[in-house]
Amino acid sequence: MAKRKRSWIRAGFFGVFLWGVLAMAVGSEPLLAAEKPLTLKAVSAWAQNNKMNDAFWMLQKKVKERSNGRLEIVWGGGPEAIPSFQLVQAVRNGVVDLGWTAHTYNVAQLPVVEGAKLSRLTPSEDREKGV
């Protein structure tokens, strides 16, 4: 009988200890804290007010809307930040997350993009077909 009583006491102490550890772990951060949005830094080959960036601004807005604010693309600058012909290297090296540029600026680094102009389909149709 005494053995049984000791095992219950040990189990009780272990339970209290476990609850204490859990309380400290959970109590260290608010349970329902708002998630910080994931931010992607983008640099463009063109100055901020250039018409070539119009689609970028649309993409930026759509990404934020569709992700319910959990993903944001922030403007990191134009060619004054990173020269236009060096954007691919900047993305490869992790300096920026997204390079907004023309494929013709980067044929040497990404030769496969040169074939994009040979398609008779729109980019949307290419994506639907898995190209």
C-alpha positions as CSV (number, residue, x, y, z in Angstrom):
1,M,0.0,0.0,0.0
2,A,2.8,2.4,0.9
3,K,4.4,1.8,-2.6
4,R,1.2,2.7,-4.3
5,K,0.9,5.9,-2.3
6,R,4.5,6.9,-3.1
7,S,3.9,6.3,-6.9
8,W,0.8,8.5,-6.7
9,I,2.8,11.2,-5.0
10,R,5.6,11.0,-7.6
11,A,3.0,11.1,-10.4
12,G,1.5,14.2,-8.7
13,F,4.9,16.0,-8.4
14,F,5.7,15.1,-12.0
15,G,2.3,16.4,-13.1
16,V,2.8,19.7,-11.2
17,F,6.3,20.0,-12.7
18,L,5.1,19.3,-16.2
19,W,2.3,21.9,-15.8
20,G,4.8,24.4,-14.5
21,V,7.1,23.9,-17.5
22,L,4.2,24.2,-19.9
23,A,2.9,27.4,-18.2
24,M,6.4,29.0,-18.5
25,A,6.7,28.0,-22.1
26,V,3.2,29.2,-23.0
27,G,3.4,32.3,-20.8
28,S,6.5,33.5,-22.4
29,E,4.6,34.7,-25.5
30,P,1.0,35.7,-25.9
31,L,-1.1,32.9,-27.2
32,L,-3.0,34.9,-29.8
33,A,-0.2,37.3,-30.8
34,A,-0.7,38.7,-34.3
35,E,1.6,37.1,-36.8
36,K,4.2,39.4,-38.3
37,P,3.8,39.5,-42.1
38,L,6.5,37.9,-44.2
39,T,8.2,40.7,-46.1
40,L,9.9,40.3,-49.5
41,K,12.2,43.1,-50.7
42,A,11.9,43.9,-54.4
43,V,14.2,46.0,-56.5
44,S,13.3,47.1,-60.0
45,A,15.4,47.7,-63.1
46,W,13.5,51.0,-63.5
47,A,13.0,54.1,-61.4
48,Q,10.0,54.1,-59.1
49,N,7.8,56.3,-61.3
50,N,8.6,54.5,-64.5
51,K,5.6,52.9,-66.4
52,M,7.4,49.6,-66.6
53,N,6.7,49.2,-62.8
54,D,2.9,49.5,-63.2
55,A,2.4,45.7,-63.2
56,F,4.7,45.5,-60.1
57,W,2.4,47.8,-58.1
58,M,-0.5,45.7,-59.2
59,L,1.3,42.5,-58.1
60,Q,2.3,44.1,-54.8
61,K,-1.4,45.0,-54.1
62,K,-2.7,41.6,-55.1
63,V,-0.2,39.6,-53.0
64,K,-1.1,41.6,-49.9
65,E,-4.9,41.2,-50.6
66,R,-4.8,37.5,-51.4
67,S,-2.5,36.7,-48.4
68,N,-4.7,38.7,-46.1
69,G,-1.7,40.8,-45.2
70,R,0.5,37.9,-44.2
71,L,2.8,38.5,-47.2
72,E,4.1,41.9,-48.3
73,I,6.3,43.0,-51.1
74,V,8.2,46.1,-50.2
75,W,9.9,48.5,-52.6
76,G,13.7,48.3,-52.2
77,G,14.5,50.8,-54.9
78,G,15.3,51.1,-58.6
79,P,18.6,51.0,-60.5
80,E,20.0,53.5,-58.0
81,A,19.9,50.6,-55.4
82,I,21.1,47.8,-57.7
83,P,22.1,48.3,-61.3
84,S,19.6,46.9,-63.7
85,F,21.9,44.3,-65.3
86,Q,23.0,43.0,-61.8
87,L,19.5,42.1,-60.4
88,V,19.8,38.4,-61.2
89,Q,23.0,38.2,-59.2
90,A,21.4,40.2,-56.3
91,V,18.5,37.7,-56.2
92,R,20.9,34.7,-56.4
93,N,23.0,36.0,-53.6
94,G,20.0,36.8,-51.4
95,V,20.6,40.6,-51.4
96,V,16.9,41.0,-52.5
97,D,14.0,38.6,-52.7
98,L,12.5,39.7,-56.0
99,G,14.1,41.4,-59.0
100,W,11.6,43.3,-61.3
101,T,13.3,43.4,-64.7
102,A,13.0,42.6,-68.4
103,H,14.0,39.1,-69.4
104,T,16.2,40.6,-72.2
105,Y,18.4,42.3,-69.6
106,N,19.4,38.9,-68.2
107,V,19.8,36.5,-71.1
108,A,23.4,35.8,-70.2
109,Q,22.4,34.7,-66.7
110,L,19.1,33.0,-67.6
111,P,19.3,31.9,-71.2
112,V,16.0,29.9,-70.9
113,V,14.0,33.1,-70.7
114,E,15.0,34.0,-74.2
115,G,12.7,31.2,-75.4
116,A,9.7,32.9,-73.7
117,K,9.2,35.2,-76.7
118,L,8.9,32.3,-79.1
119,S,5.6,31.1,-77.5
120,R,2.4,31.9,-79.5
121,L,0.5,31.7,-76.2
122,T,0.0,34.4,-73.6
123,P,1.9,34.0,-70.3
124,S,-1.4,33.0,-68.6
125,E,-2.0,30.3,-71.3
126,D,1.6,29.0,-70.9
127,R,1.0,28.7,-67.1
128,E,-2.3,26.8,-67.6
129,K,-0.5,24.3,-69.9
130,G,2.4,24.0,-67.4
131,V,5.1,25.6,-69.6
